[in-house]
């Protein structure tokens, strides 16, 4: 892929989307930690300083991808919750259904979970105040959307829906690291199967955590 110099805002936006698309393709092949600006530049066909004309850092690229993946996931989640939760069921059964749908939906989006897991500890540490503010504003919008979706199925949650959703995403990010161990750990688990208890299947682990959290914060009659 090669580019001529972008001279209009429309051309700049095309370049930005192309860089994001290449970064997304890289994440399908490798973990977040392995995505480097040098390799991204090589695959895009631009010198690294030219990539930095569009994104100030590798982390800024990945934060924007996180925003994209969250937006796409929430659009799908709306339909999954509407189809999968019977609003006539008792509260505890609706909570179990919501936890099942969230865990299944997130487990099918490993890249989203990996990005979310890297967000606080890595991705937010090499960006400007401007990028950080833009990212957090977008995150607030996504949180509001997710809160409305969950509250629609579990109105009993009330204000606890916000905290539950924050915990749900944090758990998805943390547990995804245990479900996709690096090659050295994978080899260790194969050599000593007893050690494989530390390798957690994302969907089942997340379902257990989300169910316990939901049933813990719902009101008791």
Residue pairs with C-beta under 8 A, 6 or more apart in sequence:
1 18
1 22
1 43
1 44
1 45
2 45
3 15
3 18
3 44
3 45
3 46
3 50
6 12
6 14
6 15
12 54
15 54
16 54
16 55
18 44
19 40
19 44
19 46
19 51
19 54
19 55
19 61
20 61
20 64
20 65
20 68
22 40
22 43
22 44
23 35
23 40
23 61
23 62
23 65
24 65
24 68
24 111
25 43
26 35
26 39
26 40
26 43
27 35
27 65
27 111
27 114
27 115
28 111
31 114
31 180
31 182
32 62
32 114
32 115
32 117
32 118
32 122
32 123
33 118
33 122
35 58
35 62
36 58
37 48
37 51
37 52
37 57
37 58
38 48
40 51
40 58
40 61
41 47
41 48
41 50
41 51
44 51
55 61
55 64
56 127
56 128
56 131
57 126
57 127
58 126
59 122
59 123
59 124
59 125
59 126
59 127
60 126
60 127
60 131
62 115
62 118
62 123
63 119
63 123
63 124
63 127
63 131
63 135
64 135
65 115
66 112
66 115
66 116
66 119
66 123
66 135
67 135
67 138
67 139
67 142
69 109
69 111
69 112
69 115
70 112
70 138
70 139
70 142
71 142
73 105
73 106
73 109
73 112
74 142
74 145
74 146
74 149
76 105
77 101
77 102
77 105
77 146
77 149
78 149
80 101
80 105
81 98
81 101
81 149
81 150
81 152
81 153
84 97
84 100
84 101
85 94
85 97
85 98
85 101
85 153
86 93
86 94
86 97
87 94
87 153
89 97
91 154
91 156
91 218
92 215
92 218
94 153
94 154
95 154
95 211
95 214
95 215
95 218
96 211
96 214
96 215
97 153
98 150
98 153
98 154
98 210
98 214
99 207
99 210
99 211
99 214
100 207
100 211
102 168
102 206
102 210
103 202
103 203
103 204
103 206
103 207
103 210
104 203
104 207
106 112
106 113
106 168
106 172
106 202
106 206
107 113
107 202
107 203
107 206
110 176
110 179
110 180
110 202
112 172
113 172
113 173
113 175
113 176
113 202
114 173
114 176
114 177
114 180
115 123
115 173
116 169
116 170
116 172
116 173
116 176
117 172
117 173
117 174
117 176
117 177
118 173
119 173
124 132
124 135
127 135
143 162
143 165
143 166
146 165
147 161
147 162
147 165
150 157
150 161
150 164
150 165
151 157
151 158
151 161
154 161
154 214
154 218
156 218
156 219
157 164
157 214
157 217
157 218
160 217
160 218
163 217
164 213
164 214
164 217
167 213
168 210
168 213
171 206
171 209
171 210
171 213
172 202
172 206
175 200
175 202
175 205
175 206
175 209
176 202
178 198
178 199
178 200
178 202
178 205
179 199
179 200
179 201
179 202
179 205
181 189
181 198
181 199
185 198
185 199
188 195
189 195
189 196
189 198
189 199
